[in-house]
Amino acid sequence: MSEPWTPRIVVFQCQYCLFSAADREWMDTRLPPNIKRIKVPCTGRISPLFVLNAIQGGVDGILVSGCVPEKCHFKEGNLGARRQLDEFRRFLNYLGIESERIRFAWIDVTERGRIQREIASLEETLSLMGQLERLVTRSPLAVQGEAA
Amino acid sequence: MNQLTLAIREEAARLLDEGTVDVVIGFKAGTLALKTQPAFITQAAAADQLVHNGFGQNNLASFLTRRSDGEKIGLVCRGCESRAVRVLVSEHQYKRENLYLIGVPCTGVVDWRKVERAGGFGPERSANASHAAEEGDEVIVTLAGQEHRFQRADVLHDSCQRCAYPNPVGTDVVLGDPVPEVSAQDAWSAAREFEAKTAQERYEIFAQESERCMRCYACREACPMCYCTECFVDHNFPRWMESMVTPGGTQAWHIVRAFHQTGRCVSCGACERACPMDIKMTYLTDKLNDDMQQLYEFEVGANDDAVPPFAAFTLDDKKRFVR
C-alpha cells in the first residue's frame, strides 16, 4: 500500500522576516517532510527560474515568505521581487498553472505564528486542487544538482 | 524601384559622404528572392545596394549591440526597429548621439511561410523563387517562370497584421509619408484569444509549440533585446535548466526567454520569422506586454525616458502588494 498523497511544497523563506524565535525554531526543526524550505537572503534573490525549476521538478505549490514593504532588510529587495514574481505567477497562469499554487506571505514583525498558518492554508488548498501535472517535465535530480 | 528605396539610398549616400556616420545598416537584395538580407554600407558609392520592401525579415536594431562601441551608425528604422532602439538606448546599450536613425514608414513584412502555404509550394521550391515584388496590394512571386499573385494583407506576418506602430518614432529623419495606424486594441488579439481557452488547452498548446524546439537559439539571435553576453541557458555551473532537447529544457527556455522580454519586447516578430521550426512565440510576449500596460501603464518604446517596470519598483507598490 502506498502512503496517502500529500502535496509537496517549497517555501522560499527570506532569512530576515521571521522575528519570533519560536517560528524560526519551527521552520528549522519541525517542518513536515513534504515541505522543503529554501532560505534566501532576501525575496529579491529569488529568480523566477527558481520557481520554474521547483515546478518542473515536481512540487505542487510554492510559498514565498518575505518582509512587508518598507521593512525589507535591503530597503527595496522585496518590491523588485514582488513585481517580478507576481508577473511570473500571472504568466504561468496564462500557460495553465493555476495562480493559487503560488502564494506570497509578506510577514510583519508582530505576526507570530503566521508562517505556520500560511503553510497549513496552502496545503489545504493544494489538497483540494490535487497534484500538479503540467510542466512537470524535468528529469529527476540526484545529489548536488547533477542529473541522474 | 520604389520611391522609398531611392530616398534611402540618397540619404545613406549623403550621410556617408558628409561623414555623419561610419556605417549605414539597411537591407539589400539577398540570394533568396523572398528574403532581403541585412547590409552594412560603409561607402557612399555602395549606397545603391540598399533596398526597401516587405521582404526584410530581420529586426535591424539587433545589430546595434554587436557593433563596436562609439561607431557612428546610420540605421534604417521601421516602426518596430525605432522602438527597439529606444529600449536599447534606455538600457544604455548604445549612445543615442552615435546613432542617426533613418525612419521609414512600414507596411508590414511579408511572411515567406505564408507565401509558401498560400502558393502550395514547399520550402525547397520557394527557395528557388527567381523574383519577388510588391505591386500595390499584391505580392508577386515568380517561380520556375510562372507568376503567383497573393493579396498582400493575407501573407503579412502575424505581428505585422496586428501592428499598432507601423510609423517610426523618435527618428532623426522620416522618409516617405506616414501610413495609417490600426487601433492598439487589436495589438494583443492573439494573446487574448489564447487566454480565453481553458487552462488544459492553454498548456497543451504551449507544450505542443515548445515540443518542436530544437534549441538552435535563432530566436535569441534575431531578437534585438537578447544581448546578454552569457545567456542563462549557456550557463553550465550552476546549470539553471536542462540544456538538452527535452520537454523540460525546451519548455523552460520558452517560458524564461519570453519572461526576460517583459516590458521590453517590441512585438516585431523577428523571433518567429527566424525560427526554423515555425514555433509561435509572440503570444507569450504579447501577454506580458499586455500585463505591463494594464498593471503599470507601461508601453514599450512609447517614449524616450520610460524605465521598464521591473527596474522601476517604488514604495507606492505596497498599495497593491500581492497576497
Interface residues (C-beta under 8 A of the other chain):
Chain A: P48 L49 L52 N53 Q56 V68 P69 E70 E76 L79 G80 R82 R83 Q84 D86 E87 F88 R89 R90 F91 L92 N93 Y94 L95 G96 I97 E98 R103 F104 W106 R134 L135 T137 R138 S139 G145 A147
Chain B: F194 E195 A199 Q200 E201 R202 Y203 E204 F206 F232 P238 R239 W240 M241 E242 T246 P247 G248 Q251 A252 I255 V256 A258 F259 T262 L284 K287 L288 D291 M292 L295 P309 F310 F313 T314 L315 D317 K318 F321 V322 R323
